[in-house]
Amino acid sequence: MKGFPIHVILLLPSIAFTAVANTSTSPPTPQQPITWKHSEARALPVVSNFFGASNLRPDGFSIGPITLGGFNGNFFNSSLSIDGSPFKLDQLTWESCSGTRTSNAAQNISVVTRMPLDERVILQQIKPISQQQKTIRFQFDGPFFRTCDDEDPSPNDPGYPSSCGWGLGLPTDRSNFKLSIINDNDSSAAIMMVEDTLSKAVSASSLVSTCGDFKIEVDNDGFVGEGTTAAGCSLQHIIAVADSVEEASALLSKHSSDFDKSFFLSCTDWTHRFQSAFDVEDDFFSGHLPTLTTKDEDMSNLYTWSANAQISLMRTSMQSAPRQYVISEGASNSYDGSLGMGGSGQFIWDLSFSAATLSLLDPTVALDILKHVVSNADFQSHPIGVPQAWDSFLPYPNTVGGGQYAFDYIASFIYLQSYFTLTGDMESLTTPLVNNHEVGESYSPLDFMRRIASNYIHYPKATKSNFLADYGSDKRSFLEAAPTYTNVIAGLQAGNAGMQFSLASLLESLGGHEAEVDELRFNASSILEDFVALQFREGGYFSCLNSTEGQEPVDVMALADHIYIGQGLGLIGDAIDLLPDEVRKQMSSLFFSDYLSGNGWVRAISLKDASMARVNCEPSECTDLDKVSMRSDWTATGGYGGLFGAAAEALADIEGGLDGCVKALRSGGVLASNDHGTMPSQGVAVQSTPMFNEYLGVEDEEVPLHAFAPAFPEFFDEAEQASGFPSEWPNTARSIQNAEGSIVDVYIRTLFGWRPNWSTWTTDTSDRDAAIESAIWMKDKSRGGFEGTLKNIHTPLGEINLSVGDYGVSWQWQ
């Protein structure tokens, strides 16, 4: 099918940098809209309401998947045509609370989708744009929803048709749904009730026209509407979802009684909620994010864009806490949150990329996550078992073995250190938590950090080192899509060294651990010395070693090494100066020549890497392994949502200054620019390939020149298929992902230099000024030409403002 060019307008919240809540009932004034021309090669927008989310689809009217806190479904069975032709999508306007799909100029129709705050309700308004008469016809039945609630029939039956989980299709099996029409004698007041016979999910929907001669007919096959329209009238579509007919009917009635008001408040309420995330006085969130003021519009928009990615994923609909955070929205991977974590299969690796953001925005939730990780860690496993996909498993034990992802160790450590050093909650660090694997046993977060930092002890070692750990040959334990990035990985060794250095500093600040501190620093220095001597390659990249005799080193040019060397030895270990200057210089050069794409994002793997040799294969000649190498999150075609911010932060540590970091951040301004903005997706692509162009039915010139959120499939090679994976998942590049919060993290910790360390809050803080001074990183270093102020940064001693410029950093109490 031929792809279609689309104009996209991205609206960022206007209130991101305002610290006072807006209580006005007037519509918020958005910042300048962001417009870019795109093709169906990119992910369509997601509309959310802090309760769930709806994914818009290109046909102009349908929606799906729809995730509503344990109620998952779709509105696929629908069609919309204008003057006898299917709706032709030409322009998208998106902000988190609203998405507008506009047809081409000949059709002149717009469809606006919104969701009232904190409710299982979807509103759609179909409006002609011009006075020219148009004949609109649409037909739909559904939507279809199913729950994953434990009260549903036979929830423990392996054949139970839950709608929740990774890779599961949303319910489209109409034979399992009961459709009935209420008020079928009056189409203007008719309600379609859809009951799932396999769970308690019920949806009620209605369609009302304010256009004079538009006729709506309804029967047990659904709604059919047809008539001529012009500007000034609209069609109003409502979907309400609940666990009973009565509740669904009540929700529908509530919003149909004054559709215009509900439609208007959907965005004003969302905007006020977003605004409260920056408000010191508002108590909806347990903390708040700092407010950025700067004359640099690109840097300002980038901060808002990345903050929005984290804030918009807060959910009030999960069962175990008033507020939880899902890591993404887009594919069918939503749970109900009943096991104490998130709602979409939470992974500690993903969560670690926005650890500072979450710790400041909602420290209560950040601590809940931390406690959940420690309580459910398997201390009897060697190495320690780290919980990571909580809601897809039974309550206890719900870990997936010792490090399913090898980066879970360093990710867990970064998450915990970020929370404790930014909040100053040192009491929780040593408070024992009942362990859910061992009856009668309790372990503190400090116990957990000790075990995480020493994980390498329990793995085989490289043939020429007693310190470099071999984490195995399964590529899915690492970047999943890079077949040669396995075994003894430099970034993981640097992470181990960084954790040892950090733990030594922590124990030293607590006092009384001299022998352990000495051993930790010896081990950390030995790891660093060995990985530099054995793995560094001229040009700034590293080789992967092996614990098996006779296996030759394999050179791999992976951004993950850059990130975890910078974050491990710099951000958490505070020992980056031990890395040789020439290594740091070459790593920095490689970042700009190979990893930073130049069009707004990063590549996870260099295009020069041997594993990417066939990324531009002719479609008819691409093998399954070639297709795997085209994933937009972990290959040369693009980068995972957290990589850009983490890489920019690591670069500052590696370079020992801010010039390169600011240069990188400025290049990312295109992501939220007026001309080329895109969704904060799980994977941001910097290029397409001939195979994907054919797969998606687009021409080369229709693929954006700038970084974009793609709708690429995830393919699996023969070995993965043999282990149970399908040949492909059509689209797992979810349109919103928490990891873009890594950009907020780099603003806070690095651009503005707010890096409290272990001794900041464990030593005498009676001299408040001295404590704050000790926590400012690179205080006298220029910020690469950037000037701005970050207001209302919360500290245990009070709120502070940080200002930066060519002079470095200055600060004052708020």
LOBA-976317 format. One line per 4 residues: their letters; for each residue y, x, z of C-alpha. Coordinates in steps of 0.02 Angstrom, whole numbers, plus 50000, padded with zeros to 5 digits. Layout:
<selos>
a = Y X Z; ...
</selos>
This chain:
<selos>
mkgf = 50000 50000 50000; 50171 50066 49956; 50275 50113 50106; 50446 50040 50136
pihv = 50607 50132 50177; 50683 50070 50339; 50851 50094 50420; 50836 50110 50607
illl = 50974 50085 50734; 50938 50150 50908; 51049 50086 51048; 51054 50189 51206
psia = 51112 50106 51368; 51298 50126 51391; 51284 50142 51578; 51174 50295 51593
ftav = 51313 50402 51664; 51396 50271 51774; 51351 50284 51957; 51417 50112 52007
ants = 51311 49958 51971; 51383 49835 51847; 51379 49660 51919; 51471 49579 51773
tspp = 51384 49442 51677; 51466 49497 51513; 51356 49582 51384; 51343 49771 51406
tpqq = 51432 49874 51275; 51306 49998 51204; 51350 50174 51152; 51372 50204 50967
pitw = 51213 50146 50879; 51096 50274 50807; 51041 50246 50628; 50912 50333 50522
khse = 50815 50295 50365; 50630 50295 50392; 50461 50243 50327; 50311 50159 50403
aral = 50250 50333 50445; 50336 50314 50611; 50297 50213 50765; 50386 50046 50777
pvvs = 50494 50010 50930; 50434 49945 51097; 50533 49811 51191; 50508 49811 51380
nffg = 50567 49718 51535; 50499 49826 51679; 50353 49706 51692; 50269 49750 51528
asnl = 50305 49785 51346; 50289 49716 51170; 50260 49824 51018; 50351 49762 50863
rpdg = 50262 49759 50696; 50329 49783 50519; 50295 49606 50454; 50451 49546 50546
fsig = 50376 49417 50663; 50211 49474 50739; 50195 49578 50898; 50060 49685 50971
pitl = 49991 49758 51071; 50074 49668 51217; 50043 49738 51392; 50092 49628 51540
ggfn = 50023 49702 51700; 49838 49666 51681; 49865 49533 51547; 49845 49616 51377
gnff = 49856 49531 51210; 49933 49515 51040; 50027 49398 50925; 49947 49458 50764
nssl = 49901 49292 50684; 50068 49253 50605; 50160 49264 50441; 50342 49251 50389
sidg = 50406 49230 50212; 50579 49205 50136; 50598 49115 49970; 50413 49131 49940
spfk = 50399 49319 49971; 50336 49407 50129; 50467 49474 50247; 50524 49648 50187
ldql = 50577 49757 50332; 50732 49860 50293; 50817 49896 50459; 50769 49910 50641
twes = 50889 49904 50786; 50813 49958 50950; 50862 49972 51132; 50735 49959 51271
csgt = 50776 49777 51307; 50788 49718 51127; 50721 49752 50954; 50791 49680 50792
rtsn = 50693 49679 50630; 50806 49645 50482; 50747 49606 50306; 50818 49678 50148
aaqn = 50984 49618 50077; 50902 49493 49961; 50814 49403 50104; 50951 49420 50236
isvv = 50849 49372 50390; 50843 49454 50562; 50713 49433 50699; 50767 49484 50874
trmp = 50637 49508 51011; 50676 49515 51197; 50586 49496 51363; 50665 49419 51519
lder = 50667 49538 51666; 50508 49549 51771; 50420 49402 51687; 50271 49378 51569
vilq = 50383 49301 51438; 50433 49349 51261; 50580 49274 51168; 50608 49286 50980
qikp = 50760 49226 50885; 50749 49212 50695; 50922 49204 50617; 50991 49199 50439
isqq = 51126 49331 50417; 51230 49255 50277; 51287 49082 50223; 51171 49092 50074
qkti = 51034 48961 50086; 50862 49034 50117; 50693 48948 50124; 50596 49015 50272
rfqf = 50413 48980 50300; 50306 49042 50440; 50138 49002 50514; 50056 49060 50673
dgpf = 49927 49026 50805; 49900 49121 50964; 49948 49230 51048; 49784 49288 51123
frtc = 49778 49365 51297; 49641 49426 51411; 49647 49498 51587; 49559 49640 51676
dded = 49571 49559 51847; 49422 49581 51963; 49420 49393 51995; 49370 49360 51816
pspn = 49191 49305 51778; 49063 49445 51795; 49186 49591 51804; 49045 49713 51844
dpgy = 48941 49662 51696; 48937 49808 51571; 48962 49680 51433; 49115 49605 51517
pssc = 49248 49582 51381; 49396 49659 51472; 49552 49692 51371; 49593 49845 51474
gwgl = 49545 50025 51445; 49561 50172 51328; 49524 50137 51146; 49478 49955 51171
glpt = 49536 49828 51043; 49648 49688 51099; 49571 49514 51094; 49573 49442 50918
drsn = 49407 49350 50927; 49480 49176 50908; 49313 49091 50940; 49329 49140 51124
fkls = 49497 49053 51142; 49533 48869 51166; 49688 48805 51074; 49769 48640 51120
iind = 49933 48556 51077; 50042 48466 51205; 50170 48339 51143; 50097 48346 50967
ndss = 50189 48184 50925; 50356 48277 50939; 50354 48444 50850; 50523 48492 50924
aaim = 50446 48485 51097; 50268 48536 51053; 50182 48671 51154; 50033 48772 51099
mved = 49920 48813 51244; 49793 48954 51218; 49662 48979 51353; 49543 49127 51355
tlsk = 49368 49063 51393; 49315 49237 51454; 49455 49265 51580; 49591 49166 51665
avsa = 49729 49216 51542; 49832 49072 51472; 49978 49075 51352; 50100 48936 51313
sslv = 50215 48947 51162; 50344 48841 51077; 50456 48844 50925; 50623 48755 50911
stcg = 50743 48749 50764; 50931 48726 50771; 50935 48721 50580; 50964 48544 50515
dfki = 50827 48517 50387; 50699 48640 50452; 50534 48551 50481; 50403 48607 50606
evdn = 50227 48541 50602; 50095 48578 50731; 49909 48544 50745; 49756 48629 50816
dgfv = 49773 48766 50685; 49944 48815 50751; 50127 48800 50704; 50192 48788 50526
gegt = 50378 48786 50493; 50474 48776 50330; 50651 48735 50277; 50817 48800 50215
taag = 50930 48895 50332; 51098 48982 50333; 51204 49080 50456; 51248 48984 50612
cslq = 51076 48915 50654; 50919 48995 50722; 50735 48972 50760; 50687 49000 50941
hiia = 50511 49060 50982; 50447 49077 51161; 50283 49147 51228; 50242 49129 51414
vads = 50085 49206 51491; 50005 49167 51659; 49838 49140 51745; 49846 48950 51739
veea = 49903 48812 51623; 50025 48750 51755; 50109 48919 51781; 50120 48956 51594
sall = 50197 48784 51565; 50324 48811 51703; 50377 48980 51633; 50396 48906 51460
skhs = 50498 48761 51526; 50612 48877 51624; 50663 48977 51470; 50663 48838 51342
sdfd = 50784 48734 51445; 50923 48859 51407; 50857 48980 51278; 51026 49059 51241
ksff = 51054 49101 51424; 50881 49176 51445; 50903 49274 51284; 51071 49342 51341
lsct = 51015 49386 51517; 50862 49480 51454; 50973 49626 51407; 51109 49610 51538
dwth = 50978 49606 51676; 50885 49753 51600; 51046 49852 51586; 51093 49819 51767
rfqs = 50919 49878 51821; 50937 50035 51716; 51109 50065 51789; 51041 50054 51965
afdv = 50936 50209 51931; 51098 50310 51937; 51179 50214 52081; 51183 50301 52250
eddf = 51213 50137 52341; 51084 50029 52251; 50916 50022 52341; 50802 49953 52205
fsgh = 50734 50128 52172; 50699 50235 52325; 50812 50371 52252; 50924 50395 52102
lptl = 50953 50511 51956; 51109 50617 51943; 51250 50557 51831; 51301 50672 51688
ttkd = 51481 50687 51630; 51522 50797 51482; 51626 50795 51324; 51474 50855 51227
edms = 51413 50691 51152; 51249 50760 51084; 51199 50836 51251; 51253 50677 51340
nlyt = 51149 50565 51226; 50998 50678 51243; 51005 50663 51433; 51015 50472 51420
wsan = 50875 50464 51292; 50755 50563 51400; 50804 50475 51562; 50772 50309 51475
aqis = 50596 50364 51432; 50553 50381 51616; 50653 50235 51686; 50592 50108 51557
lmrt = 50411 50143 51605; 50435 50082 51783; 50330 49926 51813; 50347 49789 51943
smqs = 50187 49704 51885; 50052 49817 51956; 49942 49760 52098; 49949 49901 52223
aprq = 50135 49938 52244; 50304 49856 52211; 50346 49993 52085; 50231 50101 51983
yvis = 50257 50204 51826; 50147 50198 51672; 50141 50356 51569; 50159 50269 51401
egas = 50172 50108 51303; 50107 50079 51129; 49919 50070 51118; 49790 49964 51208
nsyd = 49772 50067 51364; 49844 49959 51500; 49762 49930 51669; 49817 49818 51811
gslg = 49860 49955 51935; 49741 49888 52067; 49667 50058 52109; 49830 50127 52173
mggs = 49893 50217 52019; 49999 50165 51872; 49939 50047 51742; 49894 50144 51587
gqfi = 49767 50275 51633; 49874 50401 51725; 49850 50587 51697; 49922 50718 51815
wdls = 49958 50831 51666; 50072 50698 51589; 50153 50659 51756; 50193 50842 51789
fsaa = 50312 50852 51640; 50437 50736 51725; 50399 50783 51905; 50580 50824 51950
tlsl = 50644 50664 51869; 50523 50553 51964; 50548 50647 52128; 50735 50613 52124
ldpt = 50728 50439 52046; 50591 50366 52155; 50530 50488 52288; 50429 50353 52376
vald = 50325 50326 52220; 50315 50512 52185; 50243 50537 52360; 50120 50394 52335
ilkh = 50056 50480 52178; 50045 50646 52271; 49946 50567 52413; 49831 50482 52289
vvsn = 49793 50646 52203; 49757 50738 52365; 49656 50596 52444; 49546 50578 52291
adfq = 49523 50763 52255; 49343 50821 52275; 49355 50968 52394; 49166 50989 52390
shpi = 49173 51030 52205; 49198 51211 52153; 49321 51220 52074; 49404 51073 52158
gvpq = 49390 50906 52065; 49560 50839 52014; 49585 50651 51990; 49672 50610 51829
awds = 49622 50445 51745; 49625 50340 51901; 49632 50161 51845; 49489 50175 51723
flpy = 49364 50216 51861; 49294 50131 52014; 49398 50164 52170; 49297 50308 52244
pntv = 49244 50429 52187; 49355 50420 52037; 49376 50601 51984; 49308 50664 51820
gggq = 49229 50826 51874; 49310 50993 51904; 49458 51000 51788; 49421 50895 51634
yafd = 49586 50966 51572; 49602 51148 51620; 49791 51126 51633; 49768 51001 51776
yias = 49774 51143 51902; 49944 51212 51855; 50006 51034 51819; 49957 50975 51994
fiyl = 50041 51124 52073; 50203 51098 51974; 50203 50915 52024; 50181 50951 52210
qsyf = 50304 51095 52214; 50434 50991 52122; 50417 50849 52247; 50423 50955 52405
tltg = 50564 51072 52354; 50676 50936 52281; 50653 50808 52421; 50636 50929 52566
dmes = 50494 50821 52634; 50409 50969 52717; 50327 50859 52849; 50213 50780 52718
lttp = 50161 50953 52657; 50053 50984 52810; 50007 50804 52855; 49818 50777 52837
lvnn = 49760 50637 52722; 49592 50551 52738; 49482 50609 52595; 49391 50476 52497
hevg = 49244 50589 52451; 49198 50654 52624; 49175 50534 52768; 49275 50592 52917
esys = 49364 50733 52827; 49551 50751 52800; 49649 50875 52696; 49835 50906 52683
pldf = 49934 50935 52522; 49945 51118 52577; 49754 51125 52583; 49751 51052 52408
mrri = 49877 51180 52344; 49772 51322 52415; 49619 51259 52321; 49716 51226 52161
asny = 49793 51400 52163; 49622 51481 52184; 49532 51378 52051; 49504 51532 51943
ihyp = 49385 51608 52070; 49250 51484 52020; 49252 51517 51833; 49168 51658 51735
katk = 49282 51805 51703; 49333 51892 51542; 49223 52039 51498; 49357 52168 51537
snfl = 49438 52087 51690; 49390 52027 51861; 49538 51909 51867; 49552 51819 51699
adyg = 49458 51653 51704; 49358 51580 51559; 49380 51391 51559; 49248 51356 51426
sdkr = 49238 51325 51240; 49267 51137 51229; 49433 51115 51140; 49455 50944 51221
sfle = 49480 51032 51389; 49640 51107 51321; 49748 51045 51177; 49608 50937 51101
aapt = 49662 50973 50923; 49667 51165 50917; 49487 51227 50896; 49524 51411 50933
ytnv = 49630 51383 51089; 49488 51394 51215; 49407 51502 51348; 49521 51637 51422
iagl = 49694 51566 51384; 49849 51668 51425; 49953 51520 51483; 49821 51471 51609
qagn = 49810 51648 51677; 49999 51653 51697; 49989 51484 51783; 49861 51553 51905
agmq = 49972 51703 51942; 50122 51590 51965; 50029 51477 52086; 49974 51628 52188
fsla = 50152 51697 52194; 50220 51526 52243; 50090 51495 52377; 50127 51666 52450
slle = 50312 51622 52462; 50271 51454 52540; 50157 51529 52674; 50282 51667 52708
slgg = 50417 51536 52739; 50302 51446 52860; 50263 51608 52953; 50101 51676 53026
heae = 50002 51705 52865; 50037 51888 52830; 49863 51941 52774; 49842 51789 52660
vdel = 50014 51818 52585; 49971 51999 52545; 49807 51948 52463; 49890 51813 52359
rfna = 50022 51932 52293; 49891 52064 52253; 49787 51937 52156; 49940 51869 52065
ssil = 49997 52044 52014; 49821 52087 51955; 49810 51930 51848; 49980 51965 51771
edfv = 49938 52147 51736; 49773 52103 51652; 49832 51961 51542; 49978 52064 51478
alqf = 49869 52216 51444; 49724 52122 51367; 49800 51968 51286; 49977 52005 51227
regg = 49995 52034 51040; 50137 52116 50946; 50246 51973 50886; 50257 51876 51049
yfsc = 50094 51780 51049; 49928 51801 51139; 49742 51808 51107; 49604 51704 51184
lnst = 49469 51809 51265; 49291 51765 51315; 49170 51796 51458; 49026 51824 51337
egqe = 48990 52002 51282; 49015 52032 51097; 49142 51891 51072; 49297 51959 50988
pvdv = 49472 51904 51044; 49549 51763 50941; 49736 51768 50912; 49820 51598 50937
mala = 50004 51557 50918; 50019 51414 51044; 50179 51348 51124; 50079 51308 51281
dhiy = 50067 51495 51318; 50256 51509 51306; 50279 51360 51423; 50157 51406 51560
igqg = 50203 51590 51560; 50385 51539 51583; 50354 51399 51707; 50213 51487 51800
lgli = 50295 51656 51824; 50473 51588 51824; 50498 51410 51884; 50363 51406 52018
gdai = 50316 51589 52044; 50492 51664 52042; 50415 51825 51977; 50465 51824 51794
dllp = 50547 51995 51814; 50373 52070 51829; 50340 52022 51648; 50386 52171 51538
devr = 50553 52157 51449; 50477 52188 51277; 50351 52047 51302; 50491 51928 51350
kqms = 50598 51981 51203; 50459 51953 51077; 50410 51786 51155; 50590 51726 51140
slff = 50600 51781 50958; 50437 51691 50916; 50501 51531 50995; 50650 51522 50877
sdyl = 50556 51582 50723; 50397 51479 50740; 50398 51347 50877; 50573 51271 50867
sgng = 50561 51179 50702; 50746 51170 50664; 50744 50982 50635; 50752 50923 50815
wvra = 50586 50960 50897; 50450 51091 50925; 50281 51131 50849; 50138 51145 50973
islk = 50054 51274 50861; 50137 51392 50737; 50115 51351 50554; 50059 51532 50537
dasm = 49913 51507 50655; 49745 51521 50569; 49688 51350 50633; 49830 51268 50535
arvn = 49785 51348 50367; 49729 51184 50289; 49857 51065 50365; 49923 51028 50189
ceps = 49752 51003 50110; 49736 50883 49965; 49682 50714 50037; 49518 50710 49940
ectd = 49474 50883 50005; 49520 50863 50190; 49375 50881 50311; 49367 50793 50478
ldkv = 49418 50956 50562; 49568 50968 50444; 49621 50793 50494; 49607 50836 50679
smrs = 49729 50981 50649; 49862 50856 50592; 49888 50768 50759; 50074 50760 50794
dwta = 50062 50804 50978; 49961 50966 50987; 49967 51048 50815; 50089 51122 50691
tggy = 50145 50951 50629; 50239 50916 50790; 50235 50923 50979; 50185 50818 51129
gglf = 50326 50723 51214; 50344 50845 51359; 50341 51007 51260; 50522 51013 51204
gaaa = 50599 51006 51377; 50466 51116 51457; 50485 51247 51320; 50674 51251 51335
eala = 50657 51274 51524; 50527 51411 51504; 50640 51497 51377; 50779 51515 51505
dieg = 50660 51603 51625; 50588 51713 51488; 50760 51764 51423; 50838 51778 51595
gldg = 50986 51675 51536; 51041 51507 51468; 51101 51543 51291; 50934 51511 51207
cvka = 50897 51360 51316; 51062 51277 51271; 51037 51318 51087; 50867 51233 51093
lrsg = 50933 51080 51185; 51075 51061 51060; 50949 51061 50918; 50862 50917 51005
gvla = 51020 50813 51004; 50962 50745 50837; 50831 50642 50931; 50969 50531 51001
sndh = 51101 50557 50867; 51197 50425 50771; 51108 50468 50610; 50932 50525 50648
gtmp = 50874 50456 50817; 50694 50415 50851; 50579 50345 50986; 50533 50454 51138
sqgv = 50353 50454 51080; 50193 50534 51145; 50198 50648 50994; 50355 50686 50894
avqs = 50321 50744 50717; 50422 50876 50626; 50331 50855 50461; 50207 50745 50373
tpmf = 50061 50804 50264; 49994 50749 50095; 49843 50672 50180; 49948 50565 50296
neyl = 50068 50516 50160; 49921 50447 50063; 49845 50369 50219; 50006 50276 50259
gved = 50055 50240 50079; 50220 50331 50076; 50303 50453 49958; 50358 50626 50015
eevp = 50542 50581 50000; 50518 50432 50115; 50464 50540 50261; 50613 50586 50371
lhaf = 50688 50760 50359; 50718 50758 50547; 50594 50743 50689; 50523 50569 50706
apaf = 50402 50467 50810; 50249 50445 50698; 50113 50316 50682; 49982 50445 50636
peff = 49800 50414 50677; 49700 50524 50793; 49546 50589 50703; 49387 50661 50778
deae = 49277 50795 50703; 49089 50786 50681; 49050 50861 50851; 49163 50736 50938
qasg = 49089 50592 50840; 48916 50649 50893; 48972 50638 51075; 49028 50457 51055
fpse = 49202 50460 50981; 49240 50355 50827; 49296 50436 50665; 49475 50389 50707
wpnt = 49591 50292 50821; 49719 50211 50706; 49874 50248 50811; 49872 50332 50980
arsi = 50045 50409 50966; 50121 50287 51090; 50303 50247 51057; 50371 50280 51233
qnae = 50304 50416 51348; 50358 50479 51518; 50345 50662 51470; 50512 50659 51378
gsiv = 50580 50660 51555; 50549 50848 51547; 50719 50856 51462; 50801 50779 51617
dvyi = 50703 50905 51720; 50775 51051 51622; 50952 50982 51640; 50932 50970 51829
rtlf = 50832 51126 51870; 50891 51247 51737; 51049 51197 51643; 51132 51150 51808
gwrp = 51024 51271 51908; 50966 51157 52049; 50808 51249 52104; 50776 51237 52291
nwst = 50632 51352 52339; 50506 51347 52480; 50623 51432 52604; 50774 51319 52566
wttd = 50716 51182 52685; 50593 51278 52797; 50725 51396 52866; 50877 51355 52973
tsdr = 50985 51229 52878; 51123 51216 53007; 51233 51310 52884; 51233 51175 52751
daai = 51337 51272 52627; 51224 51424 52636; 51070 51317 52607; 51144 51240 52450
esai = 51205 51410 52387; 51029 51482 52406; 50957 51345 52296; 51069 51371 52143
wmkd = 50981 51468 52005; 51075 51594 51898; 51238 51544 51980; 51343 51673 51886
ksrg = 51263 51654 51713; 51356 51572 51570; 51284 51405 51511; 51289 51448 51326
gfeg = 51455 51363 51290; 51405 51199 51375; 51522 51121 51502; 51485 50972 51612
tlkn = 51457 50901 51785; 51300 50829 51861; 51354 50709 51998; 51262 50640 52149
ihtp = 51114 50757 52157; 51022 50705 52314; 50977 50840 52441; 50911 50824 52619
lgei = 51083 50880 52676; 51186 50758 52572; 51241 50722 52394; 51313 50864 52291
nlsv = 51398 50885 52122; 51359 51033 52010; 51476 51090 51871; 51434 51221 51739
gdyg = 51526 51320 51607; 51550 51497 51546; 51581 51548 51727; 51409 51489 51781
vswq = 51387 51356 51916; 51506 51285 52045; 51469 51149 52170; 51545 51033 52298
wq = 51490 50900 52421; 51506 50724 52354
</selos>
